Amino acid sequence: MTYKAIHIIGGGLAGTEAAWQIIQQDIPVILHEMRPVRKTDVHQTDGLAEMVCSNSFRSDDYENNAVGLLHEEMRRCNSLIMASAMKNTVPAGSALAVDREGFSKSVQDTLEAHPLFTMVREEITSIPPADWDNVIIATGPLTSDALAHAILDLTGEDELAFFDAIAPIIYKDSIDFSKAWYQSRYDKGDTADYINLPLSREQYETLIDDLIDTEKYDYKDWEKNTPYFDGCMPIEVMAERGRETLRFGPMKPVGLTNPHTSEDSYAVLQLRQDNKLDTLYNMVGFQTKMKYGDQVEVFQKITGLENARFARLGGLHRNTFINSPNLLDTNLRFKPMPRLRFAGQISGVEGYVESAAMGLMAGRFAVAERKGQEIPAPPMTTAFGALIHYITGGQIPGAGDRNNFQPMNVNFGIMPVLEGKKMKRKDRKPAKSLRALTALTQWLEDIKSC
């Protein structure tokens, strides 16, 4: 049977994953990507699935970490994003991190090699025409103003937004290794996946003073009350919340031993490999909104970075998302116009993996609809199902309340509590993961007949 094409707007992680899921079911896809016709403030290339803020998909431990569980669920659903990530890994301890350029190229090459995939480089500035009867909008946090306003006009909802910050990237050959050393915290992974830079108490206090006192990007009046997403909190905002915040966050010194001295570090900055050539490293947890000149001045005071050269400095961008609990059903359909679906960060999830996961689900839902069927969302006991339940208004704090709704990373807290006998704390996460994967296996079996 020859099927009519499904349209996808946006070539990020959600859009490309959705496209892959669709063409695997012998249905053609037309993907509309506005770059390079229209550029964004933060993208560096016009490649599909470009990772902007970080090169990390976070923990790959599916037994003890919810994002690792989501990785595993995606793998069991034949995820292109997960397959491409595994082909382009760089050392990152127990985390899954990738060479950004290699990852993007792998995703794009795989899609473009498929006969049912078509890419059109153009900006979609309005609600798609009626003959696009099955559409996935996966335009991400940097949705163009024209399309964003068209969506808002259709919904009547006030716009919701928050700020994301990105971390600087440093050339490895400019790091002073007489002061820095390789080690993963608690020697996880291959035990030497991060470059560590120690700070004494005096150096740490100086850093905090600098973070608080340096000039930041100015905001327009309408931006001043826009909140930050906690998972991408700029370091200056963390410093303003308390002088010890960084020491108990991204700069915690525990689990690390400096081979250059017998003295304990008061704080440690970690650098994570950013490309397979092992020439670029990003500053873990150092998202920033400081002005460029101040970034160089402040960061070169850190031990080992006195002569650092920066391949990219940190920055700030505005993230737009819809009020999904009011607007999406459990098949990610847009209630005011059900021929549209939303996926990725614009749908109210936060993070690369979560965005790709919602693209995967949107693709599968769109396939079922094109074939004249409908499949249920995965059970809430799965990571997939818990995220869908959260963003579509399930009975979880923050969900369904447009005054409190904020984008969410996957976490075990949005999954149902375990039933039955009590168990030790250390056993709860593995038990939830086992329950999730068992439920996903059954769901995949059930939808085969659809």
RALINZI-V224350 format. One record per pair of residues at least 4 apart in sequence whose C-alpha atoms are under 8 Angstrom apart, sorted by the first residue. I is the first residue (numbers start at 1). J is the second residue. D is the distance in whole Angstrom. If there is no record, write none. Layout:
I,J,D ; I,J,D
//
This chain:
2,27,8 ; 3,27,6 ; 3,28,7 ; 3,370,8 ; 4,27,7 ; 4,28,7 ; 4,370,8 ; 5,27,6 ; 5,28,5 ; 5,29,5 ; 5,30,7 ; 6,27,8 ; 6,28,6 ; 6,29,5 ; 6,30,6 ; 6,132,8 ; 6,133,8 ; 6,134,5 ; 6,135,6 ; 6,136,8 ; 6,366,8 ; 7,29,6 ; 7,30,5 ; 7,31,6 ; 7,32,8 ; 7,132,7 ; 7,134,6 ; 7,135,5 ; 7,136,6 ; 8,15,6 ; 8,18,8 ; 8,19,7 ; 8,29,7 ; 8,30,6 ; 8,31,5 ; 8,32,6 ; 8,135,6 ; 8,136,5 ; 8,137,6 ; 8,138,7 ; 9,15,7 ; 9,31,6 ; 9,32,5 ; 9,33,6 ; 9,124,7 ; 9,135,8 ; 9,136,6 ; 9,137,5 ; 9,138,6 ; 9,139,6 ; 10,15,5 ; 10,31,7 ; 10,32,6 ; 10,33,5 ; 10,34,7 ; 10,137,7 ; 10,138,5 ; 10,139,4 ; 10,140,7 ; 11,15,5 ; 11,16,6 ; 11,31,7 ; 11,32,7 ; 11,33,5 ; 11,48,5 ; 11,49,6 ; 11,138,7 ; 11,139,7 ; 12,16,6 ; 12,48,6 ; 12,49,4 ; 12,50,6 ; 12,138,7 ; 12,139,7 ; 12,140,7 ; 13,17,6 ; 13,48,8 ; 13,49,5 ; 13,50,8 ; 13,81,7 ; 13,344,8 ; 13,352,7 ; 13,355,7 ; 13,356,5 ; 13,359,7 ; 14,18,6 ; 14,138,6 ; 14,343,6 ; 14,344,5 ; 14,355,5 ; 14,356,4 ; 14,357,7 ; 14,358,7 ; 14,359,4 ; 14,360,7 ; 15,19,6 ; 15,31,8 ; 15,136,8 ; 15,137,8 ; 15,138,5 ; 15,139,8 ; 15,343,8 ; 15,344,8 ; 15,356,8 ; 15,359,6 ; 16,20,6 ; 16,48,7 ; 16,49,7 ; 16,107,7 ; 16,111,8 ; 16,359,8 ; 17,21,6 ; 17,79,7 ; 17,80,6 ; 17,81,6 ; 17,356,6 ; 17,357,8 ; 17,359,6 ; 17,360,5 ; 17,363,8 ; 18,22,6 ; 18,356,8 ; 18,359,5 ; 18,360,5 ; 18,361,7 ; 18,362,6 ; 18,363,4 ; 18,364,7 ; 19,23,6 ; 19,29,6 ; 19,31,7 ; 19,111,8 ; 19,117,8 ; 19,363,7 ; 20,24,6 ; 20,79,8 ; 20,80,7 ; 20,111,7 ; 20,363,8 ; 21,25,7 ; 21,78,8 ; 21,79,8 ; 21,360,6 ; 21,363,6 ; 21,364,6 ; 22,26,7 ; 22,27,6 ; 22,28,7 ; 22,29,7 ; 22,363,6 ; 22,364,7 ; 22,366,8 ; 22,367,6 ; 23,27,5 ; 23,28,6 ; 23,29,7 ; 23,114,8 ; 23,116,6 ; 23,117,7 ; 25,367,7 ; 26,116,7 ; 27,116,7 ; 27,367,7 ; 28,116,5 ; 28,117,6 ; 28,118,8 ; 29,116,6 ; 29,117,5 ; 29,118,6 ; 30,117,6 ; 30,118,5 ; 30,119,6 ; 30,120,7 ; 31,117,8 ; 31,118,6 ; 31,119,5 ; 31,120,6 ; 32,119,6 ; 32,120,5 ; 32,121,6 ; 32,122,6 ; 32,123,7 ; 32,124,8 ; 33,119,7 ; 33,120,6 ; 33,121,5 ; 33,122,6 ; 33,123,7 ; 34,38,5 ; 34,39,7 ; 34,121,5 ; 34,122,5 ; 34,123,4 ; 34,124,7 ; 35,39,5 ; 35,40,8 ; 35,46,5 ; 35,121,7 ; 35,122,7 ; 35,123,8 ; 36,45,8 ; 36,46,5 ; 36,121,7 ; 37,121,7 ; 37,122,6 ; 37,123,7 ; 38,122,8 ; 38,123,7 ; 39,43,7 ; 40,142,7 ; 41,317,8 ; 42,52,7 ; 42,317,7 ; 43,50,7 ; 43,52,6 ; 44,52,8 ; 45,50,7 ; 46,50,8 ; 47,104,6 ; 47,105,7 ; 47,108,7 ; 48,104,6 ; 48,105,7 ; 48,107,7 ; 48,108,6 ; 49,103,8 ; 49,104,5 ; 49,107,7 ; 49,108,8 ; 50,100,7 ; 50,101,8 ; 50,104,5 ; 51,55,6 ; 51,100,6 ; 51,104,8 ; 51,352,8 ; 52,166,8 ; 53,165,7 ; 53,166,5 ; 53,167,7 ; 54,166,7 ; 54,167,7 ; 54,282,8 ; 55,97,6 ; 55,98,6 ; 55,99,7 ; 55,100,6 ; 55,274,6 ; 56,95,7 ; 56,96,6 ; 56,97,4 ; 56,98,6 ; 57,95,7 ; 57,96,5 ; 57,97,6 ; 57,352,6 ; 57,353,6 ; 58,67,7 ; 58,68,8 ; 58,95,5 ; 58,96,6 ; 58,97,7 ; 59,65,7 ; 59,67,6 ; 59,68,5 ; 59,94,6 ; 59,95,4 ; 59,96,6 ; 60,65,8 ; 60,67,7 ; 60,68,4 ; 60,69,8 ; 60,71,7 ; 60,94,6 ; 60,95,5 ; 60,96,6 ; 61,65,6 ; 61,67,8 ; 61,68,5 ; 61,69,7 ; 61,94,7 ; 61,95,8 ; 62,66,7 ; 62,67,7 ; 62,68,4 ; 62,69,4 ; 62,70,7 ; 62,71,7 ; 62,72,6 ; 62,433,7 ; 63,68,7 ; 63,69,7 ; 63,429,7 ; 63,430,5 ; 63,433,6 ; 63,434,8 ; 64,68,8 ; 64,69,8 ; 64,429,5 ; 64,430,6 ; 64,433,8 ; 65,69,6 ; 65,411,8 ; 65,412,8 ; 65,429,7 ; 66,70,6 ; 66,383,7 ; 66,410,6 ; 66,411,5 ; 66,412,6 ; 66,433,8 ; 67,71,6 ; 67,353,7 ; 67,410,6 ; 67,411,7 ; 68,72,6 ; 69,73,6 ; 69,383,7 ; 69,433,6 ; 70,74,6 ; 70,353,7 ; 70,354,8 ; 70,357,8 ; 70,383,6 ; 70,384,7 ; 70,410,8 ; 71,75,6 ; 71,82,7 ; 71,353,7 ; 72,76,6 ; 73,77,6 ; 73,383,8 ; 73,384,8 ; 73,437,7 ; 73,440,7 ; 74,78,7 ; 74,79,5 ; 74,82,7 ; 74,357,7 ; 74,360,8 ; 75,79,5 ; 75,82,6 ; 75,83,7 ; 78,83,8 ; 79,83,6 ; 79,360,7 ; 80,84,6 ; 80,107,7 ; 81,85,6 ; 81,107,7 ; 81,356,7 ; 82,86,6 ; 83,87,7 ; 84,88,6 ; 84,103,6 ; 84,106,6 ; 84,107,6 ; 85,89,6 ; 85,96,8 ; 85,97,8 ; 85,98,6 ; 85,103,6 ; 86,98,8 ; 87,103,8 ; 88,98,5 ; 88,99,6 ; 88,102,6 ; 88,103,6 ; 88,276,7 ; 89,96,7 ; 89,97,6 ; 89,98,4 ; 89,99,6 ; 89,276,7 ; 90,96,8 ; 90,97,6 ; 90,98,5 ; 90,99,6 ; 90,273,6 ; 90,274,7 ; 90,275,7 ; 90,276,6 ; 91,96,8 ; 91,97,7 ; 91,190,8 ; 91,193,5 ; 91,194,8 ; 91,272,8 ; 91,273,7 ; 92,96,6 ; 92,97,6 ; 92,184,8 ; 92,189,7 ; 92,193,5 ; 92,194,7 ; 92,272,6 ; 92,273,7 ; 93,184,6 ; 93,187,8 ; 93,188,5 ; 93,189,4 ; 93,190,6 ; 93,191,7 ; 93,192,8 ; 93,193,5 ; 93,194,8 ; 94,188,6 ; 94,189,5 ; 97,274,8 ; 98,102,8 ; 98,103,7 ; 98,274,7 ; 98,275,7 ; 98,276,8 ; 99,103,6 ; 99,274,6 ; 99,275,4 ; 99,276,5 ; 100,104,6 ; 100,274,7 ; 100,275,6 ; 101,105,6 ; 101,275,8 ; 102,106,6 ; 103,107,6 ; 104,108,6 ; 105,109,6 ; 106,110,6 ; 107,111,6 ; 108,112,6 ; 109,113,6 ; 110,114,7 ; 111,117,6 ; 112,117,6 ; 112,118,7 ; 112,119,8 ; 113,117,8 ; 124,128,8 ; 124,147,7 ; 125,144,8 ; 125,146,5 ; 125,147,5 ; 125,150,8 ; 126,146,7 ; 126,147,5 ; 126,150,6 ; 126,151,8 ; 127,147,7 ; 127,150,6 ; 127,151,7 ; 128,132,6 ; 132,339,8 ; 133,339,5 ; 133,340,8 ; 134,339,5 ; 134,340,6 ; 134,341,8 ; 134,366,7 ; 134,370,7 ; 135,339,6 ; 135,340,5 ; 135,341,6 ; 135,366,8 ; 136,340,6 ; 136,341,5 ; 136,342,6 ; 136,343,7 ; 136,362,7 ; 136,363,8 ; 136,366,8 ; 137,340,7 ; 137,341,6 ; 137,342,5 ; 137,343,6 ; 138,342,6 ; 138,343,5 ; 138,344,6 ; 138,345,8 ; 138,346,7 ; 138,359,7 ; 139,143,5 ; 139,344,8 ; 139,346,7 ; 140,319,8 ; 140,320,8 ; 140,321,8 ; 140,344,6 ; 140,345,5 ; 140,346,5 ; 141,318,7 ; 141,319,4 ; 141,320,5 ; 141,321,7 ; 141,345,6 ; 141,346,6 ; 142,318,7 ; 142,319,6 ; 142,320,7 ; 143,147,7 ; 143,148,6 ; 143,320,7 ; 143,346,8 ; 144,148,6 ; 145,149,6 ; 146,150,6 ; 147,151,6 ; 148,152,6 ; 149,153,6 ; 150,154,6 ; 151,155,6 ; 152,156,6 ; 152,157,6 ; 152,158,7 ; 152,159,7 ; 153,157,8 ; 154,336,7 ; 155,327,8 ; 155,336,7 ; 157,323,7 ; 159,320,8 ; 159,321,8 ; 159,322,7 ; 159,323,8 ; 160,320,6 ; 160,321,6 ; 160,322,6 ; 160,323,7 ; 161,226,6 ; 161,227,8 ; 161,318,7 ; 161,319,5 ; 161,320,5 ; 161,321,6 ; 162,226,5 ; 162,227,5 ; 162,228,5 ; 162,229,6 ; 162,318,6 ; 162,319,5 ; 162,320,7 ; 163,226,7 ; 163,227,6 ; 163,228,5 ; 163,229,6 ; 163,316,7 ; 163,317,6 ; 163,318,5 ; 163,319,6 ; 164,228,7 ; 164,229,7 ; 164,232,6 ; 164,233,7 ; 164,316,6 ; 164,317,5 ; 164,318,6 ; 164,319,6 ; 165,232,6 ; 165,233,7 ; 165,234,6 ; 165,287,5 ; 165,288,6 ; 165,289,7 ; 165,314,7 ; 165,315,6 ; 165,316,4 ; 165,317,6 ; 166,232,8 ; 166,286,8 ; 166,287,5 ; 166,288,6 ; 166,314,5 ; 166,315,5 ; 166,316,6 ; 167,282,7 ; 167,283,6 ; 167,284,7 ; 167,285,7 ; 167,286,5 ; 167,287,4 ; 167,288,6 ; 167,313,7 ; 167,314,5 ; 167,315,7 ; 168,282,6 ; 168,283,6 ; 168,286,7 ; 168,287,7 ; 168,310,7 ; 168,311,8 ; 168,312,5 ; 168,313,4 ; 168,314,4 ; 169,274,8 ; 169,280,6 ; 169,281,6 ; 169,282,4 ; 169,283,6 ; 169,310,6 ; 169,311,5 ; 169,312,5 ; 169,313,6 ; 169,314,8 ; 170,174,8 ; 170,280,6 ; 170,281,5 ; 170,282,6 ; 170,283,8 ; 170,308,7 ; 170,309,6 ; 170,310,4 ; 170,311,6 ; 170,312,7 ; 171,175,7 ; 171,279,6 ; 171,280,5 ; 171,281,6 ; 171,308,7 ; 171,309,6 ; 171,310,6 ; 171,311,6 ; 172,278,8 ; 172,279,5 ; 172,280,5 ; 172,281,6 ; 173,279,7 ; 174,305,7 ; 174,307,6 ; 174,308,5 ; 174,309,6 ; 175,180,8 ; 175,304,6 ; 175,305,6 ; 175,306,8 ; 175,307,7 ; 175,308,6 ; 176,180,6 ; 176,304,5 ; 176,305,7 ; 176,306,8 ; 176,307,8 ; 177,181,6 ; 177,304,7 ; 178,260,8 ; 178,304,8 ; 179,197,7 ; 179,198,8 ; 179,260,7 ; 179,303,7 ; 179,304,5 ; 180,195,7 ; 180,196,5 ; 180,197,5 ; 180,198,7 ; 180,303,8 ; 180,304,6 ; 181,195,6 ; 181,196,5 ; 181,197,7 ; 181,258,7 ; 181,259,7 ; 182,192,5 ; 182,193,7 ; 182,194,5 ; 182,195,5 ; 182,196,6 ; 183,187,6 ; 183,191,6 ; 183,192,4 ; 183,193,6 ; 183,194,5 ; 183,195,6 ; 183,196,7 ; 183,256,7 ; 184,188,6 ; 184,189,7 ; 184,190,8 ; 184,191,5 ; 184,192,5 ; 184,193,5 ; 184,194,5 ; 184,256,7 ; 185,191,8 ; 185,254,7 ; 185,255,5 ; 185,256,6 ; 186,191,8 ; 186,254,8 ; 186,255,4 ; 186,256,6 ; 187,191,4 ; 187,192,7 ; 187,255,8 ; 189,193,7 ; 193,272,7 ; 193,273,8 ; 194,270,6 ; 194,271,6 ; 194,272,5 ; 194,273,7 ; 195,270,6 ; 195,271,5 ; 195,272,7 ; 196,268,6 ; 196,269,6 ; 196,270,5 ; 196,271,6 ; 197,268,5 ; 197,269,5 ; 197,270,6 ; 197,302,7 ; 197,303,6 ; 197,304,6 ; 198,258,8 ; 198,265,6 ; 198,266,7 ; 198,267,6 ; 198,268,5 ; 198,269,7 ; 198,303,6 ; 199,203,6 ; 199,204,6 ; 199,265,6 ; 199,266,6 ; 199,267,5 ; 199,268,6 ; 199,269,8 ; 199,302,7 ; 199,303,6 ; 200,204,6 ; 200,265,6 ; 200,266,5 ; 200,267,7 ; 201,205,6 ; 201,266,5 ; 201,267,7 ; 202,206,6 ; 203,207,6 ; 203,302,7 ; 204,208,6 ; 204,266,7 ; 204,267,7 ; 205,209,6 ; 205,243,8 ; 206,210,6 ; 207,211,6 ; 207,298,7 ; 207,301,8 ; 207,302,8 ; 208,212,6 ; 208,239,6 ; 208,243,7 ; 209,213,6 ; 210,214,6 ; 210,298,7 ; 211,235,7 ; 211,236,5 ; 211,239,7 ; 211,298,8 ; 212,236,6 ; 212,239,7 ; 212,240,6 ; 214,290,7 ; 214,294,7 ; 215,290,6 ; 215,291,6 ; 215,294,7 ; 216,289,6 ; 216,290,4 ; 216,291,6 ; 217,289,6 ; 217,290,6 ; 217,291,6 ; 219,223,6 ; 219,224,6 ; 220,224,7 ; 228,232,7 ; 228,233,6 ; 229,233,6 ; 229,407,8 ; 232,285,8 ; 232,287,7 ; 233,237,7 ; 233,238,7 ; 233,287,7 ; 234,238,7 ; 234,286,7 ; 234,287,5 ; 234,288,5 ; 234,289,6 ; 235,239,6 ; 235,246,8 ; 235,285,7 ; 235,286,6 ; 235,287,6 ; 235,288,6 ; 236,240,6 ; 236,288,7 ; 236,289,8 ; 236,290,8 ; 237,241,6 ; 238,242,7 ; 238,245,6 ; 238,246,7 ; 239,243,6 ; 239,244,8 ; 239,245,6 ; 239,246,7 ; 241,245,7 ; 244,248,7 ; 245,249,6 ; 246,250,6 ; 246,251,5 ; 246,252,7 ; 247,251,5 ; 247,252,4 ; 247,253,7 ; 247,266,8 ; 247,267,6 ; 248,252,5 ; 250,269,7 ; 250,270,8 ; 250,284,7 ; 250,285,5 ; 250,286,8 ; 251,267,5 ; 251,268,5 ; 251,269,5 ; 251,270,7 ; 252,267,6 ; 252,268,6 ; 253,265,6 ; 253,266,6 ; 253,267,5 ; 253,268,5 ; 257,264,7 ; 258,262,7 ; 258,263,8 ; 258,264,7 ; 258,265,7 ; 269,283,7 ; 269,284,7 ; 270,283,6 ; 270,284,6 ; 271,281,6 ; 271,282,5 ; 271,283,5 ; 271,284,6 ; 272,281,5 ; 272,282,5 ; 272,283,7 ; 272,284,6 ; 273,278,6 ; 273,279,8 ; 273,280,6 ; 273,281,4 ; 273,282,7 ; 274,278,7 ; 274,279,8 ; 274,280,5 ; 274,281,5 ; 274,282,6 ; 275,279,7 ; 275,280,6 ; 275,281,8 ; 280,311,8 ; 287,314,6 ; 287,315,7 ; 288,314,5 ; 288,315,6 ; 288,316,7 ; 289,314,7 ; 289,315,5 ; 289,316,6 ; 290,294,6 ; 290,295,6 ; 290,314,8 ; 290,315,7 ; 291,295,6 ; 292,296,7 ; 292,313,7 ; 292,314,8 ; 293,297,6 ; 294,298,6 ; 295,299,6 ; 295,313,7 ; 295,314,8 ; 296,300,6 ; 297,301,7 ; 298,302,8 ; 299,305,7 ; 299,306,8 ; 300,305,5 ; 300,306,4 ; 300,307,7 ; 300,308,6 ; 301,305,7 ; 301,306,6 ; 302,306,7 ; 304,308,8 ; 320,346,6 ; 321,345,7 ; 321,346,4 ; 321,347,6 ; 321,348,6 ; 321,407,8 ; 322,327,8 ; 322,346,6 ; 322,347,6 ; 322,348,7 ; 323,327,6 ; 323,347,8 ; 323,348,7 ; 323,402,6 ; 323,405,7 ; 324,328,5 ; 324,347,6 ; 324,348,6 ; 324,391,6 ; 324,392,6 ; 324,393,8 ; 325,390,8 ; 325,391,5 ; 325,392,4 ; 325,393,4 ; 325,394,8 ; 325,399,6 ; 325,400,5 ; 325,401,7 ; 325,402,7 ; 325,405,8 ; 326,392,7 ; 326,393,7 ; 326,400,7 ; 326,402,7 ; 327,334,6 ; 327,335,5 ; 327,336,7 ; 327,392,8 ; 328,332,5 ; 328,333,5 ; 328,334,5 ; 328,335,6 ; 328,341,8 ; 328,342,8 ; 328,391,8 ; 328,392,6 ; 329,333,5 ; 329,334,7 ; 329,335,7 ; 329,392,6 ; 330,376,8 ; 330,377,6 ; 330,388,6 ; 330,389,7 ; 330,392,6 ; 331,362,7 ; 331,365,6 ; 331,376,7 ; 331,377,6 ; 332,341,5 ; 332,342,6 ; 332,343,7 ; 332,362,6 ; 332,365,8 ; 332,388,8 ; 332,392,8 ; 333,337,8 ; 333,338,5 ; 333,339,7 ; 333,340,6 ; 333,341,4 ; 333,342,7 ; 334,338,5 ; 334,339,7 ; 334,340,6 ; 334,341,5 ; 334,342,7 ; 341,362,7 ; 342,346,7 ; 342,347,6 ; 342,362,7 ; 343,347,5 ; 343,355,7 ; 343,358,5 ; 343,359,5 ; 343,362,6 ; 344,348,7 ; 344,349,7 ; 344,350,8 ; 344,354,7 ; 344,355,4 ; 344,356,6 ; 344,357,8 ; 344,358,6 ; 344,359,6 ; 345,349,5 ; 345,350,6 ; 345,351,7 ; 345,354,8 ; 345,355,5 ; 345,407,8 ; 347,391,7 ; 348,391,6 ; 348,406,7 ; 348,407,5 ; 348,408,7 ; 349,354,6 ; 349,355,6 ; 349,387,8 ; 349,391,7 ; 349,407,5 ; 349,408,5 ; 349,409,6 ; 350,354,6 ; 350,355,7 ; 350,407,5 ; 350,408,5 ; 350,409,5 ; 351,355,6 ; 351,409,6 ; 352,356,6 ; 353,357,6 ; 354,358,6 ; 354,387,8 ; 354,409,7 ; 354,410,7 ; 355,359,6 ; 356,360,6 ; 357,361,6 ; 357,384,7 ; 358,362,6 ; 358,384,8 ; 358,388,8 ; 359,363,6 ; 360,364,6 ; 361,365,6 ; 361,384,8 ; 362,366,6 ; 363,367,6 ; 364,368,6 ; 365,369,6 ; 365,374,7 ; 365,375,7 ; 366,370,6 ; 367,371,6 ; 368,372,6 ; 368,373,5 ; 368,374,5 ; 368,375,7 ; 368,450,8 ; 369,373,5 ; 369,374,6 ; 373,450,7 ; 374,450,7 ; 375,447,6 ; 375,450,7 ; 377,385,6 ; 377,388,8 ; 378,382,7 ; 378,384,6 ; 378,385,5 ; 378,440,7 ; 378,443,6 ; 379,384,8 ; 379,385,5 ; 379,386,7 ; 379,439,7 ; 379,440,7 ; 379,443,8 ; 380,384,7 ; 380,385,4 ; 380,386,5 ; 380,389,7 ; 380,415,6 ; 380,416,7 ; 381,385,7 ; 381,386,6 ; 381,415,6 ; 381,416,6 ; 381,432,8 ; 381,435,7 ; 381,436,5 ; 381,439,7 ; 382,386,6 ; 382,415,7 ; 382,433,8 ; 382,435,8 ; 382,436,4 ; 382,437,7 ; 382,439,7 ; 382,440,6 ; 383,387,6 ; 383,410,7 ; 383,411,8 ; 383,415,7 ; 383,436,7 ; 384,388,6 ; 385,389,6 ; 386,390,6 ; 386,410,8 ; 386,414,6 ; 386,415,6 ; 387,391,6 ; 387,408,8 ; 387,410,6 ; 387,414,7 ; 388,392,6 ; 389,393,6 ; 389,394,5 ; 390,394,5 ; 390,395,8 ; 390,396,7 ; 390,399,6 ; 390,414,7 ; 391,399,6 ; 391,400,8 ; 391,407,8 ; 392,399,7 ; 392,400,7 ; 393,399,5 ; 393,400,4 ; 393,401,8 ; 394,399,6 ; 394,400,7 ; 395,399,6 ; 395,400,8 ; 396,414,7 ; 398,404,5 ; 398,405,5 ; 398,406,7 ; 399,404,8 ; 399,405,6 ; 400,405,7 ; 401,405,6 ; 410,414,7 ; 411,415,8 ; 412,429,7 ; 412,432,8 ; 418,428,8 ; 418,431,8 ; 418,432,7 ; 423,427,6 ; 423,428,7 ; 424,428,7 ; 425,429,8 ; 426,430,8 ; 427,431,6 ; 428,432,6 ; 429,433,6 ; 430,434,6 ; 431,435,6 ; 432,436,6 ; 433,437,6 ; 434,438,6 ; 435,439,6 ; 436,440,6 ; 437,441,6 ; 438,442,6 ; 439,443,6 ; 440,444,6 ; 441,445,6 ; 442,446,6 ; 443,447,6 ; 444,448,6 ; 445,449,8 ; 446,450,8
//
